[in-house]
């Protein structure tokens, strides 16, 4: 077959006694589905853990990967702090330029930390800002107003360079870093800097109704004397949940190649796809083996996928979440059978045009899916992207 336009990655992960992803009240995130409340893991949480994972398949270990930073303090801490205390740089000039840069990068409320939204910038963009800031401070070493005006003009769409990140994106490879190429970004101050996500991640949810309890705990004071009041020094509680989660990730192959190589999306098949293949190989391992988790020290919420199914094809992707609209039993065999049954129904209705491979801890019978170990599955997915090979 020709190179698939999409890879669909379906997973089943099981976690006992954990608090994987909390809401603003400290409780596990939830969602209603099929008339039952399920425990949920947000896509943002999942992507964050894959992005910062440090192991042999970390995305930053890929040759040619460009790092990125997500922060609301990039301008201050990475652009201007290194310039402070430098001979010949006046503090008033530096402050004026910094304020203009914060507005240019983060928008009209960027002069205060609380007014900024965390923004993802690639290392090439950070270096670009450093060069521009240094040039302005050198040109106006004693005139804070002129320096501030020059910095403001830099981000002016009509009179200055304007759309800086958009222009820079055309001149540099991976301007938003590898994370930007994979998961996209939005820049309200410069829409031309927006990057469409090539990796689409759904919120994971339990295939069964939520299983939750409140864990009561106490803390003993090691220095408590015999004549002091008996009892705990602290008493508290936290929520613990257990669950078998269905996860769903889509790789938009043309979008991924376009973002990584800087080519037009319509030219993705003629572009170099080696880096895209390597990214997919690493991402497959990360999705299967990297666990999200709050309360790591008290729950050790580490687990590998019980099942990972990858489909390669060129028609619009479709989630298999409806396999669990009616809650399933909280057992991997029951969840796998429900997944296989729903997939068979979809094939009967729409035709089975995707090529499938599956990794499973337990024996399973997924329609038209050859079984592989994780290493071979990741290699298969990478080859599908790299040269269209799905055999």
Helices and strands as residue ranges (DSSP letters): E 6-18, E 30-33, E 36-41, H 43-52, G 59-61, E 68-71, H 74-74, I 75-80, G 81-83, H 91-106, G 113-115, E 119-122, H 123-139, H 144-154, H 164-171, H 177-183, G 191-193, E 199-201, E 204-206, E 211-219, E 234-252, H 253-261, G 265-270, H 274-289, H 296-299, E 305-313, G 321-324, H 332-350, E 355-360, E 369-371, H 374-387
